[in-house]
């Protein structure tokens, strides 16, 4: 079984695991008070209020990895060899105002560990999927 860890991290590096899913999921994006993610060819909604998962329609947003306030830009950079689209990833946060970059976190991930809208509307939180290394190794 391939599990997925749905995580939130703040721009100052505080991390919280929202859920451990018993299936592979990717492309998480904020949508009001929920997170929409992809499971296979279907989309699901994770409620931030209740933790409930329900069916969802695909998000209709343009892919952007810039925060709504435009202060931050986010990118993923593989830090290990990639096997089956998975490897160790550095999540790099660029502070556009200070022209500086920080490795916000390191995790086992894929190119779709972040979705089209990884930043919350207040530009303070980032949603992403990580995966247990031992299941992909």
N, C-alpha and C positions, 0 to 999 in steps of 0.2 A: 504494500500500500504506500502510495506517495502522499505525504501530509504537507500541509501549507500552514505557515504561521502568518496571520494578519497582524501587522504592527503599525503603530503610530510612533513617530519621533518628532520632537520639537526642534526648532531651528537652533536651540541651545544644547541639544544632544540628549534630552531626557526621553527615554523610550518606554513604551507600554505595549505589551502583547494583548491585542483585543480578542483574538480567538485562535484556536488550533483546529484546523479543518482536517477531516479524514480523507481528503482528496486533493488533487493538484488543482490549484487556482492561480490566476495571474491577472495582470492589468487592473489593479485597484484604482478607483477614481472617486474623489469626493463628489457628492450630489446632495445638497441641502444637509439634512441631519442623518445621512446614511452614506454608505460606501457601496458603489457598484463594482462588481468584479466578474471576471470570465471564468467559467468552469466548462471545459470542453468547448462546445459551440453555443452554449447558453450563457446568459447573464443572470447574475443573482444580486440581490440587495441585502446588505448587512445593516440593520438598524443600529445606530449609535445610542438610541434611547433604550431599546429592549434587548439587543443582541440577537433578535430573530432574523432568520434568513428567508427571503421570499424570492419569487421570480421577478425579473426586471427586464426592461427593454435596453438595448445597447445605448450607451451614452452618446449624445449628439453634440460632441464638443470637438473643437480643433485641438490637436496635440500640442501642448505647450508645457514646458518644464520651467516656466518663469512664474514666480509667485504673483498673486493678484495685485499686490502693491508694487510689483516690479523690482523690489529690493533684492530678491534672491533668484538664482538660476540653479537648477539641479541637473546632475548627470550621473550616470553609472559608468564605472570603469572596471573591467575585469582585471583581477590581480592574480589570476592563476589560469592554467590551461582550461579551455572550455570543452566539456564533453556533453553531448546531447543538449546543447544550449544552456548548460548549467556550469557555474564555477563560482569561485569566491569573488565577491564584488565589493568595491569601495563606492559608497554613496558620497559624492562630492558636492558640497554646497558652496556656491560662489556668492559672496556678498558684493553685489554690483556697485553699491555706494562706496565701499572701502577698497574695491578691486582686490579682494583677498579670497582665498579658497581654503576650505577645511574638509577633511575626511570626517563626515558626520557619523558614519558607522560602517562596519565591515560585516558581511554576511554571505551565506550561500544563496545565490540568486540567479536570475536569468535576465535577458534583455527586457522582458515584460514584467519585471518585479515592480515597476511603477507603471501606472496607467496614464491616460491622457491628461488627467487633472490630479496630480499627486499632492498639491497644496490645498489646505483648507481655505475657506473664504477670508479668514483673518491673516493669512500668510504665515501662521505660526506653527502649523502641524503638517507633517508629510506622512502619507500612507504608503505602505509597501508590503510585498510578500517576501518572506524568506522561507527556506526549506531546510529540513534536517540533513546535514551532510552525510550521515551514515546511510541514508536511504538512496543516495545518488552516487556513492563512491566507487 
